[in-house]
């Protein structure tokens, strides 16, 4: 019985150590991710605008490589209601306070070549 308790303690310590190591490694990898990228993903922006702003759906504009000031202005216009789109008018308020970091993250992405979705609404640069 005593041997069995020692084995359980050793296994518990090994598991605890493994969990601590995993959390440490995950925090290291998160440090290399920008706040803008975290917010873009956490708010679900990628669901329509694609990973890193590379939309593959013509209904949603590619935001990768766009001007940061332009992106901030669009978010603020959706938040205020001066630009109307039911989906964005619902989503943009969640980005309040993070507009600039999200915009800078998207602006830092390499713009795709030859891709310009929805040019009537989102003029190509």
N, C-alpha and C positions, 0 to 999 in steps of 0.2 A: 504494500500500500504506500509506504514512504517513498519508494523508488518511482512509483507511478505519479505521485504529487510532484516530485522533482522534474520528471519528464514534461509534465504539463506546464510547470513554471518555465522551463527552458523553451518550450515551443511558444508560449505566450510572449516571452522576451524577444524571441526571434521575429515573431509576427509584428510586435510593436516596433522593433528596430526597422523592419521592412517598410512599415507604414510611414515612419518618420523620414526615412530615406526617400520614399516616393513623393511625399509632400515637399521635401526640400528640393528635389529635382524639378517638380512642377513649378515651384516658385521661381527657380532660376530661369526656366524657359519663358515664364510670363514677363520677366523683367525685360526681355528683348522685344516684347510686343508693345506697341504704342498705346497710349490711353485712347486715342482715336479709333484704332483698330478694335480694341476691346469694346468700346461703346457701339461702334458700327455693327459688330457681331451680336452683342448683348441685346441691342434694341431690335434686332431682326431685320435690319436694313438689307442685309445680303439676300434675304428671301426673295426680294424683287430685283434689286440692283446687282446681284451676283457677288461672289466672293471677291473681295478687294475692289468692288465697284465695277467689275467686268460683267455687265448684264449680257445674257445670251438670249433674252426675250425682247423682241422689237417693241413691246408695249412699255418697257422701262428703259430709261436712258442709262448709257454707260457713264459712270461718274469718275472712273479712274482717269487721272491726269487732267481733270477739269480744274479751273482756277478756284482757289480756296475762297476768295471773296465772293465769287458767283455762287458757290454752294451755300455759303453762310446766308447770302441774301435770299436764295430760294427757300431755305429752311425757315427763315424769319417771315417771309411772305406767306408760307403755308401756315405758320403758327398764328399770324395775325388775321388770316382769312383773306388777305388782299390777293392771294393766288389760290384758286379753288381747284381742288382735286379731293374727292371724298376720302380716298385712302391716305394721301399725304396730310390732309388736314387733321386726320385722326392720329397719324404716326408722328409727325414733326414735333408736336408739343412734348413728347417723351424725350426728345433730344435737347430740350431747353437747358442751357448752361454748358452744353457740350458741342455746340455747333462748330466752333472754331477748331477743336481738336479733331472732330470727325472730318471736317473739310480739309484740314492740313494732311490728315492721313490719306484721304482720297487723292488730293492733289499730288502727293508724293509718289503715287503709283504711276508706272509707265503707261502712257495712253496707248490703247491698241491701234494698230494701223488699219486705216480704211473702214473703221466701224463708227457709225454715227446713227444711233437709233433715234427715231422720232425727231427729225431735224426741224419740223415746224415749231415744236414747243421748246426743244433743247438744241439751239443752234450749235453746230460744230465749231470747234476752235480752229 
